[in-house]
Amino acid sequence: MVATIPTTNGLDKNIKHIKFYGHSLASADYSYFQSIFDFYDIYNSDIDLTFYYSDFDGNQKHIMINRVVNLIKIYGKTLNNKDHGKNLLHKLKLENRLLIKESKD
């Protein structure tokens, strides 16, 4: 017998690490990330976020860093506590909960 964990919106509350790969992080993707970030309450939780990229031209690391920073800053503006929104990026980095890594596969 397999036990299943109840989920909301198809997401599992017991997740501790989320890995993203293959998203442009453009404004068209924003609602996708907002739903996930809201569900996991990334400010108050201990969930880790890792964004992977492929460096096919030697310039993707810089591009991905800028996109992730922009995504987190935009998301921070949606938080009810504006002070939390302003420091979300720094909080994630200080707690080592935000990583941007090159995919070697």
Protein Blocks (a to p, Z undefined) as FASTA:
>chain_A
ZZddddeehiafkbcbdcdehiakiaklmmmmmmmmmmnommlmmcdcddddddfkopmm
mmmmmmmmmmmmmmmmmpmblmlmmmmmmmmmmnopaccdddfZZ
